């Protein structure tokens, strides 16, 4: 706006690039997390959705130490593509994607303090170790999630071991975001108000590669 252009200290204009960068980062982050959690596209290999009972990667259990342990077992039991060999510990959960409502619980499970209290009724494990996942799983908040109960476990990519997660691809030849400016005094908008427009464009695509590397708990 004219006010921004004539601002003595230029703070308004200085804030614009940072706001555009933050908007771009948020868009990319949300796109990746949507593909990893809620989009659930059909896979080309078998025409079945990514999270599906046939893929042995979905359940309905609430987040607890025991239930995360069950997720780890299920992920270890997945077999390599075109093979009967189990992926094993290399396919352990490395990332736990949760809504903000589960952040505190997820942090207590994955990074318990030296002082903790175990409620026996919470777990069927008679000798439950509260440090089972300490230092092994990184909690990733799904900032824009609307469901307060669902959570997702993902393994760390390891193509050499047959563990594939997703790909992030850019348009050929376009590795960085592009900025466009519209500030033409002869444009119709300039007769309505003294304003200019900027936009950021960045071509990218997120593709899921293999359902074996993830597990969803869709909690009722």
Steps between C-alpha positions, in 0.01 A plus 500: 500500500599866477531508879745210493709663228523826693562338839810683635672196647386255231389236750187411306691424184774319689238271654354404161772255383496327838121465488516358148772255599300386803189453284698289251656285772159447659348401165774246429491359854123458496507339155759244614317424824166467320648241266656314794183499710154578363510495119531119491534466122465179304834331431592406144647166607170347611227765452447502879512807720827570680357435847297179472443179693641306204827689553511419872566865580186633666331460837272672748698496827553815707852625563671316789842343547353154443311601188804672352684176573234312303553742213873428510437125483265543204755713316781255572286217366452669164679312224719645232343571166494186283648300786393301806786643708390722788629856518566465872644769724609715205131576452448613860297818557737797484240777479171533686259743331239633742249787533568767761255326734735200526830689518540475878416130506726428204789685666450307825515173308797585278696718739405421861667693779694336781196548723189324376191322627355186342132422540470118481155517341644686204698201383467123494878467520584378850854635474446798275815701433410870465829556317418251225495768229725760661731652240366272226200691366468865396163665561372702202202729566227512237431867554189520283343167607133515596470144632622492860555124535660358186875450485747360249834323524761516225831325454819672395570468126756229424482404130791260537295298749186520286338771713347773286281783630413786265661717235506878482549617141543845347419610148796434272728800491314682779681432826407819683171688552418775251377844608273712282416866550207698363541872546382659177374858536275442199337187646130541589562422866722805531202723430313344792786515749874551499603138542742249357487120499761229550468125475722196543483202264671169561427181305534183705344157540488255791460129418463206737732217404422203726237427765733275699681796654196648676223413745178687580292484814154637415359528850122520535 
